[in-house]
Each structure stands twice: as structure tokens, then as C-alpha cells.
Amino acid sequence: MTAQGSALVSAFEIHGLFGSSKYLHVDLTGQGFDASKGRRLSLLYGNNGSGKTTALNLLWHALSSSGKRGHRTYIARTPFNRFAIYLCSGDVITFTKTAEPIGDFTATVTKNDKKVAEQFYKLQPDGSVAAVPPYRETAPYGIHQKPLFELEDQLARYQAGLPWEEVPAEFQRVMRRGARTFERQSDPFVDYLENLGAGPYMLADDRRIYGDDIERVGTRHRGRRVIESEDVGSNPSPNGVTAELATAVQRASDMIQKMIINGNVSGSRGSNNVYLGILEKISQTTAKEVDPETRSKLNENLREIAKKTAEYSKYGLMPPLREDSFLDVLSRTPDNRLDVAEDVLRPFVEAQEARLDALSSVARLLATLTREIDRFFESSGKRVRYRTQAGIRVLSEEGDFLAPENLSSGERQILLLLLNTVLARQNTRLFLIDEPELSLNVKWQRQLMGALLALTEGAPVQFIVATHSIEVITGHRDSLARVAPQELED
């Protein structure tokens, strides 16, 4: 299956990762792909220890703009010399360590070899990272200018006569507060990331999903508390995955509900004028010759709308049209009054069509989601259904509701992956996934990538996936991106 489409990242390169004298260059476009569009799916494959997971983490932190998630701190504390991201737009984002593989770095954005943005970041004594002005060799009056926080450190040591880590906490807070007030300034690199709008998501091997707009344990976001999973390690317990799945079900249900509300609002726009339009038509109705095809056309319109509303009603998006009642009344309408019936029905038909059109995207998404999950669950007889009142629910073969803890490990994993993909579809341009094949049988591994692509069809979502699965790799040879250290040329 070819995964072509508009992508964000075309390649990335890492020099000196973990002190290595080699470098990684990973092409995400592949042969036959337009570099300006890239491909929707890239599978990173390589030996254990080749750097796949670290590359995913670096991409997530590098393209995320939040100042409260430790993104720049991760980059500072990951040992490498240079890390570059090549975007399909032609922009190049480069992170260059100033002196040591761990520590200060400069983030630079260039386009056509011209600098677009640049920011210097310094690792502070407390382990965090601050955006500070770059070093300057000279300053007015010949004074050597240093980053403000370094002056802060020296002042603290002088004032207290103690190493920084032994300076009283209150004094540290006062110093930092004053320093940050003084140095507060726009960060051109963060501004660039915000305008880029990548907002990447990462599904790590602990099966948690990470993103700047996804809140974690016990936090509140815009006035509501987000239910969070218990703490899990790199090999999560069943309870940890179960809790993550419960959260994913809620998030996806909330997102779909929002899409439905927006669709209904859009589809209902102008509905207040429907009856005014009907009255206006009737008031202007005069005797006229009836087209012989009028009755059949009205019948055809009603049947078509009835068919669509029946499909939408399966998800509770709108009530089904009472086709038989409409057709019965229309059949009893004499030819000499058919023109009035047409004037009455036409605005109604147009209003229904407008609402169906506004809800079409969410209806397609729900149809794809339930179809893809049911393909995985078919051997067990389980199925997934969505209703606006209940949200997403897993049903047994007998039709009973099944909570996440009642599902097998593989069923929880696949449901977690697909629901997080639905979430990513609406919220990000880049979805990074580490080893999606965990707990999945061979058959499901073969189906997985196709399901992810189907769920994001028509959306500008790029997948970069690290995998060791032969089934995943052999099923998508045109999406492979080899991760292998290379020797630097002299």
C-alpha cells in the first residue's frame, strides 16, 4: 500500500548521538515520492540500539512549542553534536550543541540557506533550560557580556558565600524571579514552532500518548480534570494500559461529540428561515402546469434522504426520516396540488441535505472507525458501536457492554492505537509511534498500518513509526526508512 500525501518531515539527521563518531541520516520520502509532499507513513527499522526510539523522542521534543513540557531540556540533556530536521516545505531546523554533547545549544531555522529564526538555550544549574541572549565577545565599555543567568549564579555565590545548590531556596527563587523579569523576551524559535503548528503526538512504548494539548496525571485543563492512568514503566502493567484505554475512549468520544455539535450547528444554519421560505412560496403560489416528472423526482429525493438519515441514525447523529409516511401523503396529493407540495417539500429537502452534508465527515469517520475495529475483533464476535448518548462502547457477541478490563491484552492495545489515531487526526500533523506491534498477533500486525492510514484518510497526518515487526515491514516496503549509523566522510 502506498502512503502518499502531504507530510511535514522529509528527513532528519543526527551527528554524534551518545558520543558516537558516526551519524544517522534517515530519508522519509523514499523513491518515487515528491519531496515537497513526502509520504504519510514512514517505518523506521534497524538494529536494537541504532537510535530509533531516541530519534522519535528528539522529533517530538524538537517540534513541540510548549515551554512547560521540558522539550528544550530534553534536547540539552540528550548527548549529540548536531540534530537537523528537514521539512517538506524546504525549511531546515538545526540544533547544534555549543561545546559538549550535553548542555547548551542553538536552535536555528533556515530556508533556502537564509536564516529565519535562531535562539540560544543554556542549561541552568537546577537542570532546566533557559532561552538567553547569545554570548558576545565585547560589550559597551569593553565589558565581557555573559548570559544573565550566569551572572545570577555568580551573584548568588558571592552574596551567600555558598555553592549554588546550598543557597537557601527562598534566595534562589528571589534571584530567579528578578532575573527572568529582566530577561523576559520573545523566543523566535518558539514563535516559529507555534506558527508551524505541527503539535506532534507521540505514542511511546509505555502506551501513553504525549502531546502539548494532552494533560497528564491529576491535572486540570480549562476548568476540567482529566482522568489519568496510574504510573507505568516501559513495560506497562495490564492495569496501566487499561487505564490509558479508558482515558483514550473518553477523549475520542469527547472529540467526536464536539464534531457532531459543530456539524449540527453548521447544518442548522439558516434553518430558522426554512418555514419562512415555505410560507413565502405558498403565498406566491399560482396555478401552474405540473411537470409530469415532479412526483417521481420528489419521491426519489425523499428516498435518498431517508437512506442517508437511516445510516446516520445508527450513530445517533440525526433521527431517521419517516419515508413511508412522506411517500404515502405524496401519493395521495392530486396532480393539481402537486405544485404546492413541491413548494413545501423543497425547502425541507434542502435543509435535510445541508445537515447531512455538515455531518458527513463525522459519519465517514465513525463508519471507518467501527469497520476497522470490527475487522480486528471479528474472530471473537466483539464489535464497537458509537451513540451520541453513550459514546464509544465495546459490545460482546451477545450485545453486552464490555469495559476495558474485560478485553484481552491485544484488544486493549489495538483499541488504544486506533482511538489515539482518531484523536491525532483532528489535532496534529505528526504522529510518532514506538513499536505499535506490542501484544498484537501476526494477523493484526499485518492489518495495523492500513487501519491507521484509513482512519486518517484526507487528513494531513504523517506517521513516523519505529518497528521491529517483520509483518509490518513486509506489508509496507515502500514506506521503509532504514536507521543505520554511517561513517563520516573525511
Order of alpha helices (4+ residues) and beta strands (2+ residues): beta-beta-beta-alpha-alpha-beta-beta-beta-beta-beta-alpha-alpha-alpha-beta-beta-beta-beta-alpha-alpha-alpha-alpha-alpha-alpha-beta-beta-beta-alpha-beta-alpha-beta-alpha-beta
